[in-house]
Amino acid sequence: MSRVSTLSSPFLLGFDDIERTLDRIAKAADGYPPYNIERIARDGTGPERLRITLAVAGFTRDQLDVTIEEKQLLIRGRQQDETPRQYLHRGIAARQFQRTYVLAEGMEVLAAELKNGLLSIDLARPQPERVVKTIAINERE
């Protein structure tokens, strides 16, 4: 049985990459660590921004990586339990994670900050340019 594409309209040409990206996002729906995404209004000089904030309590700066790979923002945390302990109850685990956010064309990561167990990453939201291009019509006889 073949799958019907959500972007199969004859008016949507060249959107195959978007469909693959949507499939990849749907498969990566893990809830750890919890996060917020907020829109920060443009101030006097800067553009509108987006801020991703992840709850990464227990992670140090050296245990976190923020990278951009192939139009994706990747946030990884690697935490290891270094000392052997005997727990009566263990509710806080040393757990690795990877969060992936697909970035639109032109999105820029401005900064990343770790404060009070929250990792905040600011991104610049590009202002779309309105491009009008006139196509010459050739006449054939």
C-alpha distance (Angstrom), angle and dihedral (degrees) to the residues before:
residue distance angle dihedral
M1 . . .
S2 3.78 . .
R3 3.76 121.2 .
V4 3.80 117.9 -120.2
S5 3.77 110.7 -128.1
T6 3.80 118.2 -126.0
L7 3.79 88.0 -145.3
S8 3.80 96.5 47.0
S9 3.80 96.2 114.5
P10 3.81 112.4 127.6
F11 3.82 87.0 -128.7
L12 3.83 93.1 61.6
L13 3.79 106.2 73.0
G14 3.79 123.3 177.7
F15 3.82 97.4 10.2
D16 3.83 95.7 124.1
D17 3.81 91.3 111.5
I18 3.80 91.1 55.1
E19 3.78 91.5 53.1
R20 3.81 91.5 50.5
T21 3.80 89.5 48.5
L22 3.82 91.7 51.5
D23 3.80 90.2 50.9
R24 3.82 90.8 50.6
I25 3.82 91.8 49.6
A26 3.79 92.4 50.5
K27 3.81 90.6 54.6
A28 3.83 94.0 50.4
A29 3.80 98.2 60.3
D30 3.82 100.1 132.5
G31 3.80 115.9 149.0
Y32 3.81 97.5 -144.2
P33 2.93 124.0 128.8
P34 3.80 102.0 21.0
Y35 3.80 114.8 -125.9
N36 3.80 145.0 -176.7
I37 3.79 128.7 -146.6
E38 3.78 116.3 -159.3
R39 3.76 135.4 179.1
I40 3.79 114.6 -129.4
A41 3.79 112.9 -156.9
R42 3.74 119.1 -123.9
D43 3.79 113.8 -91.2
G44 3.77 126.8 -152.2
T45 3.80 96.5 -71.8
G46 3.80 108.9 10.7
P47 3.79 132.3 72.2
E48 3.79 126.7 -110.0
R49 3.80 108.9 -76.1
L50 3.76 140.2 -161.2
R51 3.81 121.0 -140.8
I52 3.79 122.8 -158.6
T53 3.81 112.8 -162.9
L54 3.80 120.6 -170.2
A55 3.82 125.5 -169.2
V56 3.81 101.8 -127.7
A57 3.80 102.1 160.6
G58 3.79 111.8 171.8
F59 3.81 95.0 26.0
T60 3.79 121.3 112.1
R61 3.78 124.1 -147.9
D62 3.82 89.9 -103.0
Q63 3.82 91.1 56.5
L64 3.83 93.5 55.6
D65 3.81 129.0 76.0
V66 3.80 126.5 -169.8
T67 3.81 114.2 -170.4
I68 3.79 140.5 157.3
E69 3.80 116.6 -133.7
E70 3.80 124.5 171.3
K71 3.83 97.0 -21.6
Q72 3.81 91.5 -44.3
L73 3.78 129.2 113.5
L74 3.82 106.9 -140.3
I75 3.79 121.1 -164.8
R76 3.79 115.9 -172.8
G77 3.76 131.2 -177.3
R78 3.79 123.3 -167.0
Q79 3.76 115.9 -174.3
Q80 3.78 126.3 169.6
D81 3.76 131.1 -169.2
E82 3.80 100.2 -122.4
T83 3.79 103.7 -178.3
P84 3.79 123.9 52.6
R85 3.80 109.3 -116.9
Q86 3.75 135.8 175.9
Y87 3.79 109.3 -129.9
L88 3.79 125.2 -159.7
H89 3.81 87.3 -169.0
R90 3.77 127.0 3.5
G91 3.79 115.1 -161.8
I92 3.79 97.2 146.8
A93 3.78 109.8 65.7
A94 3.79 129.4 -170.1
R95 3.78 94.3 -116.9
Q96 3.76 132.0 172.1
F97 3.78 120.8 -139.9
Q98 3.77 142.9 -178.2
R99 3.82 123.4 -162.0
T100 3.78 120.5 -171.1
Y101 3.79 127.3 -162.9
V102 3.80 120.8 -176.2
L103 3.79 111.0 -134.6
A104 3.78 124.8 -144.7
E105 3.77 118.1 -124.2
G106 3.80 109.8 -75.1
M107 3.83 97.4 17.1
E108 3.79 111.5 143.3
V109 3.78 129.4 -159.8
L110 3.80 106.1 -133.0
A111 3.80 102.9 -178.5
A112 3.80 146.6 -23.1
E113 3.80 124.1 -144.7
L114 3.82 133.4 -177.5
K115 3.79 114.2 -154.7
N116 3.82 131.2 155.9
G117 3.81 93.0 -13.2
L118 3.82 93.7 -50.7
L119 3.79 122.4 113.0
S120 3.82 110.5 -154.9
I121 3.79 122.2 -168.6
D122 3.80 120.2 -171.8
L123 3.79 120.9 -153.7
A124 3.80 129.0 -171.5
R125 3.75 113.5 -125.8
P126 3.79 108.7 -140.0
Q127 3.77 119.6 -126.5
P128 3.78 105.7 -127.5
E129 3.76 114.6 -124.0
R130 3.74 117.6 -134.0
V131 3.76 106.3 -130.4
V132 3.77 121.0 -170.5
K133 3.76 116.0 -175.5
T134 3.76 123.8 -178.0
I135 3.79 114.8 -143.8
A136 3.78 116.0 -147.6
I137 3.80 114.5 -126.0
N138 3.78 113.0 -139.9
E139 3.78 120.2 -151.5
R140 3.80 120.7 -139.4
E141 3.73 126.0 -166.8
